[in-house]
Amino acid sequence: MSTAERPALEQSRHLATEIPGPRSRELAARQAASVPGALAPTMPVYAARAYDGILEDVDGNRLIDLGSGIAVTSVGAAAPAVVENVQSQVAEFTHTCFMVTPYEGYVEVAERLGEKSPVPGETRTALFNSGAEAVENAVKVARAYTGRQAVAAFDHAYHGRTTLTMALTAKQMPYKHSFGPFAPEVYRVPGSYPLRDGGLDGVAAAQATISALEKQIGADSLAAVIMEPVQGEGGFIVPAEGFLPTVVDWCRENGVLFIADEVQSGFARTGAWFACEHEGIEPDLITTAKGIAGGMPLSALTGRAEIMDSVHAGGLGGTYGGNPVACAAALGVFETIESQGLIEAAQRIEQVIRGHFEQNADDRIGEVRGRGAMMAIEFVDPATGAPDAELCGAVAKAVRETGVILLTCGTYGNVVRFLPPLTISEELLREGLQEVTDALKAV
Ligand SMILES: *Cc1c(COP(=O)(O)O)cnc(C)c1O
């Protein structure tokens, strides 16, 4: 059926069966016999369709989506502009390989990213398939430009699951366990985690970071410092004010490139085009993916022209990078964010989430934090402040059984994160948040 003929997906929660229902359980059995168990799902309900704040499963259950497939379907999982662009592109051609015979969509995505990105001055953008691939290429470019090899990443960082990006990622289980050896010349330094570093102010935290960079690596060996301006998988950690600008200034003074990994925080998610904007920092290189193309696989590395152009011809690329259908989807995402005012929508979502947990305060919630529609609550033992992963797991499980897709994260596994589509209705959002509060009361 074309989108025009298909009835709209009703924007209300509806439980037709238990969660997961019989059809999902059947599929789960087939999955277990054909897909490795390493790909264990958060919620074993099989998707049939999704639109704005609702995902409908194969048993006819309509679930409230507070996850967006991990911050991907920010414009919704079937935004009309994305669907239209994809349908018309796929009927023209699906692939030529941009390095063999280029096409306009790629160039247009590069132009739009150049306009929107916080990278100063003239920029260049190269497109890839996944966030990890964009990060790998950021490191390649930084090494080529600086002639240096070392890269510094932070405590609680997440940058992907390939060999190099596993090395950059902090958390052992499940991302790195048993998969070593890891890529060399990657160093880990402390960052800023206001709830857990005794409320160290941003500048003081940055001075500790800089001291580690100078003492343990040495600026003249360091190609780049890479950081998520809001740390994602590590727990939606917003560094204390002043941390990011201080680190970025040090990088600039020492010829070290600053790479902002905005794979999760980018594309309107935090209530700005990019999270760098909240503190006015200007990265040399920025990686984007997730929200970039409404679910089509696409990622990007945008950087200062001088840096990006330092790489020899043929040095960057890949068979599928910047696939024309994915580029068409990305252009639909740019259009949708602007025409539907989704940056403002993300800001409103932050207000609703903060307001809800102010009105429903609980001493087991150690902190409500985040920016825009990238918000989280961290569960603690109220007596000691220690992370409470067990409570977090119990709350998430209970909430999911009510038909709400809810994600967790955090180095200590004690953080519930809210990543709704920016197009979710306020009513559905509030209904989902109330389930979290009800579950917390009940456990
Ligand atoms: C998800 C994520 C990645 C990896 O992206 P993939 O598309 O899964 O390879 C890298 N960096 C950050 C900050 C992410 O959130």
The ligand as an SDF file (V2000), in Angstrom:
LIG
                    3D

 15 15  0  0  0  0  0  0  0  0999 V2000
   25.5510    5.0560   18.7270 C   0  0  0  0  0  0  0  0  0  0  0  0
   26.8020    5.8160   18.8400 C   0  0  0  0  0  0  0  0  0  0  0  0
   27.9290    5.5270   18.0620 C   0  0  0  0  0  0  0  0  0  0  0  0
   27.9820    4.3390   17.1300 C   0  0  0  0  0  0  0  0  0  0  0  0
   27.0650    4.4380   16.1030 O   0  0  0  0  0  0  0  0  0  0  0  0
   26.6900    3.1170   15.2470 P   0  0  0  0  0  0  0  0  0  0  0  0
   25.8380    3.6580   14.1330 O   0  0  0  0  0  0  0  0  0  0  0  0
   25.9790    2.2020   16.1590 O   0  0  0  0  0  0  0  0  0  0  0  0
   27.9870    2.5630   14.7560 O   0  0  0  0  0  0  0  0  0  0  0  0
   29.0300    6.3460   18.1690 C   0  0  0  0  0  0  0  0  0  0  0  0
   29.0330    7.4030   19.0020 N   0  0  0  0  0  0  0  0  0  0  0  0
   27.9770    7.7100   19.7620 C   0  0  0  0  0  0  0  0  0  0  0  0
   28.0220    8.9160   20.6310 C   0  0  0  0  0  0  0  0  0  0  0  0
   26.8230    6.9290   19.7260 C   0  0  0  0  0  0  0  0  0  0  0  0
   25.7780    7.2140   20.5040 O   0  0  0  0  0  0  0  0  0  0  0  0
  1  2  1  0
  2  3  1  0
  2 14  2  0
  3  4  1  0
  3 10  2  0
  4  5  1  0
  5  6  1  0
  6  7  2  0
  6  8  1  0
  6  9  1  0
 10 11  1  0
 11 12  2  0
 12 13  1  0
 12 14  1  0
 14 15  1  0
M  END
$$$$
